[in-house]
Every structure is written in structure tokens, then in C-alpha cells.
Amino acid sequence: MTLDRSKICLLNGNTLKIIAAVAMLLDHIGYLFFPKIMIFRIIGRIAFPIFAFMIAEGCRYTKSKVKYFLTMTVLGLLIQLVYYFYSKKATFTVIITFSISILLIYGLQSVKAIILDSKSKLFEKLLVVELFAMSVVAVYVLNQIVSIEYGFYGCLLPVAASLLHKPANISDSIFEKLDKIPVHVAVMGVCLALMSVQRGWVQPYSLLSLPLLLLYSGKRGKTNMKYFFYIFYPAHLAVLEGIRMLLESGK
């Protein structure tokens, strides 16, 4: 008897992003105002993996790859300026992490398309594989030079989620059988486990995001909430920082 996933996959993309946004908000509230109450930080660990998975989905379904990348990068740079102004820390925020991920995913898409194209020559296939490997190494080196939120494995997490996505306009490939949500969640889970080992005791709680992702229906949701999530990240940081400054000025 096969499992009918349509009966249990109740969470669309919007719902998952809302869950991640609430978790992120609680995480930052705990970080700023209740540092000794660890439940805030534990709940917050599910936010990054969910957003990372949805970044992979966004790269898959976007109608304009350039616009998607530029939107994320410009937003990341603007937030970076504000973040540095307030914190004086040179760490690149998670939006920059995802911008790097998007570039890697686009590179991976090109690798799969060329490898599976029967018209591609062997040297072309070897060349794209080599170029993609070099880009991954470059991201690793970059993480050794500058501080990027969630580090090297954080940059790779959305890439892992997209690893077995079936390339567009390609049929009769191994990806036909492997392009399933449980498979994508499992592959991402391996990368998430590796990242968790390196980031302290609280990070393994990020694995709690995996059961939620297994309930993903593969659908975006009826309402286009893309710009809400673009706005929510900097807006909630600004509000929380403002509250923190008001509380400190009142002491």
C-alpha cells in the first residue's frame, strides 16, 4: 500500500514561510530580550532551514532568474548597511547567504542541463562540472576570509535542497524518479546535520524543521506573499532594535 501524500501534505509555501517568520521573530526576541530563556532560541532554529528550502523552490519556479537574484542581493546589501550601522559588526547577514546560494543553484541547474543534454560534448560536460566545483571551493574560501551568517554549510543548504530537482525540458532521466519532496528533504537534512555539528548545542534543534518540510504540498498558496517576506525581515529587525534602544534609554 502506497502512502497518499496529498492527504497529509497540508502546508503550502506561504504557510511554511509564515511558520519560519514567526520562529525567526521569537528567536530574535529571545536573543535581544530573554537571552537566558533558551526556548526562544530553540524554536528559532527551524526558521533558517525552512527559508533555505523555499529559496530552492523559488529558484526552481521563478520566471526571471536575474530578477530573483538581484532582488535578494539588493535587499541584502541594504540590510547589511543598516546592520553595520547599528551593530558595527562586519558579518554578512542571512540574505547575503541566500544570494550566494541562489548563484550556486543556478550554476547547478546549468550543470544538470548540459550533462543530460545528449547534444553536449564530453569536454563541455567536464567543463561545467569543473566550473561548478570551483565555485563551491570559492564559496568555501570566501567563508574563511569573511564572516557570513550560517557559514559554508548555510550557503550550501538551499543547494542541497535543489540537488535532485529535475531540470526543465529534460525527460527520461534519473531525476524523474528522485524529484520528490521527501528525497529533497532527506538530502537537505544531511547538509543540515553537518552544519549543526559545527554550530554549538542549540543548532541541532534545526532538524525539527524536517517534519514540517515533509508536510509541504509543493504549492505556493493562493496569495502572492513574496513581498511581505522581503519586507518582514528588515522590518522586524528595525522594530526590535528600536524597542531595545528605548528600553536602554529608559534605564
N, C-alpha and C positions, 0 to 999 in steps of 0.2 A: 504494500500500500504506500503510495507516494503522498507526501505532505503538500496540501494545497496552501501555498504561501499567501494567496490572495485573501484568505480568511484570517491570517494572523498579522499581515503587514499593514498596520493601521496608521503608520506615521509617514506623512509626506515630507517633502523637503522643508517647507515652511515650518511645520511643527517641530521638526528636529532642530532647525535654526533657532526657533523661539526657546526651546529647552536649553540649547547651548548658550543663548544670550542671557537667560536667567541665571544659569550656572556661573557664567563669567561675571555677572553683576555681583552675585553672592561671594564669589572668590575675591573680587576687588574690595568689597565691603569688609570682608574678614581681614584682608591684608592691611587695609588702612585703619580700621577702627577696632577690630577684635582679633589682634594677632595671636592671642593665646587660645582662642576657640577654634580648634582645628577642623570642625565640621564644615565651616565655610570653605576652607581650602580643599577639603576632600571632595565636596560637591563640585567645586570649580574645576577639578581635574577632567571632568567629562567634556568640557567646552571645546578645548583645542582639537581633540580627535574628531568630534562631530563636524566642526567647521572645516577641518582638513579633508574629511570625506566629501563634504559638499563642494569644496574647491575642485576636487577631481571631477565631480558631477558637472560643475559649471564649465570646466574645460571641455568636457565631452559634448555638451549640448549648446554652448554659446554659438550664436550666429556670426559673431565678429571676434576672432581671437585677439586681434590688435586692440580693439576697444576694451575687451575684458582685462587684458594685461595692463594697459595704460590707466584704466580707471583704478585698478588696485594699486599700481605703483604711485600714481599722483596722490591718491588718498594717503598712502603710506608715508610719502615724503612730507606731506603737510602735517600729519600727525607727529612725525618724527621731529619736526621743528618745534611744535608745541611741547612735546615730551621733553626735549632737551632744554627748552626754556625754563620749565618748571623743576625738572629733576637734576639738570646738569650732568646726566648720565649719557654716555655715548652708545649705549646698547640700542641696536635696531629693533623696532617693535615687531609684533607678530604679523602685521600687514606686509612688512618687507619680507618676512619669512615666506609668506604665501606668494608674494610676487616672484621670488626665486623659484618656488615650487611650480608656478604656472609656466615659467620658461622651460623648466626641466620636463614637464608633462608634454608641452608642445614638441620638444625635441624627441621624446619617447614616441609620440604619435607618428612623427616622420620616420623614425627607425622602423616601426612596425609596418607602416605603409610601404616602404621601399623593400623591406625584407620579403614581404608577402606578395609583392608585385612580380609576376612571372617575367615581365619585360625588363626588370632591373638586372644589371650585370653584377657579377660577383664582386668586382672592385668597388662598385657603388654601395653594395650591401656592407662590405667590410669598412668602407669609409664612414658611413653614417654611424655604425656601431662604435668605431673608434672616436668619432667626434662626440658622441653622447657620453662615452666613458670619460673622455677628457673634461666634459662639462661637469660631470659628477665630481671628479677629482678637484676641479676648480672651485666648486661649492665647498668641498671639504677644506681646502686651503684657505678660502675666504673666511670660514668659521674659525680657523686658527689665528687669523690676523685681527679680525674684528669680532665684537660680541653681537650675536644675532639671537633673538629670543627663540628658545627651544632648540637651538643649535643645529648641527648637521642632520641628525635624525628627524628633527622637526621639519627641515626643508624637504626631506625625502618622504615624509608621511603621506602627503597627498599623492606623490608619485607612486608609492606602493599601492594606494587605493585604486589607481588608474592602470596599474601594470598589465592587467588582463582584459582591459576594455577592448572590445572588437573594433578594429579600425573601420572608418567609414568607407563604404563602397568596396569592401573586401568580404567575400563569402567563402564557404567551404574551407575554413581554416580551423586550427585548434581553438581559436578564441570563441568560435560558435558554441562550444561545449563549456568553456571555462568562464565565459562572460556572464556570471551570476552574482547577485548581491552577496550571498554567503561566502563565496570564494573571495570576492574583493575585501570583505570584512576580515576574513581569515588572514589574507596576505598583509593587510594593513596592521592587523593585530600583532604579527611577528615584528614588524618595524616598531610598533608602539611598545612592545615588551623590551626591545633593545634600548629604546630611548628611556624607558622607565628605570632600567638598571643603573643608568648613569646620572639620574637626576634626583636622588635622595628618596627618603622613605615615603613621601606623600605621592610621588608621581605614579607608582603602580596602581593607585586608585583610578587612573585614567582608563584602565582596562574595563571599568564599569560602563564605559560608553559603548562597548561592543554589542551587548544585548539590545541596546536601543537601536543601533545601526542595523541589526538583523531584522528589526521591525519596519525598516524603510520600504515603502511601497514602490520606489522608483519614479514617483510622480512629484512634480514641483508643488502642487497645490493650486487652487483656483485663483488666488490673489497673487499678483506680482508684488512681492515684498522686498525685491532686491535692494532698492534704495533705502528702505527702512534699516536694513542691516548695515549698509555703508555708513549711515548717519549714526546709528545706535552706538557703535564702538567709540568714536571720538566724543559723542555727546555724553555718554555715561561717565567717561573718564573726567571730562570737564566738570560735570556736576559734582562728582565725588571729591575731586580735588578742591572745588570751591567750598564744599561743606567742611573739608578738613582744614582749610585756611581760616574759615570763620570760627571754627572751634578753637583753633590755636590762638587766634587773635583775642578770643574772649577769656583766655586763661590769665 
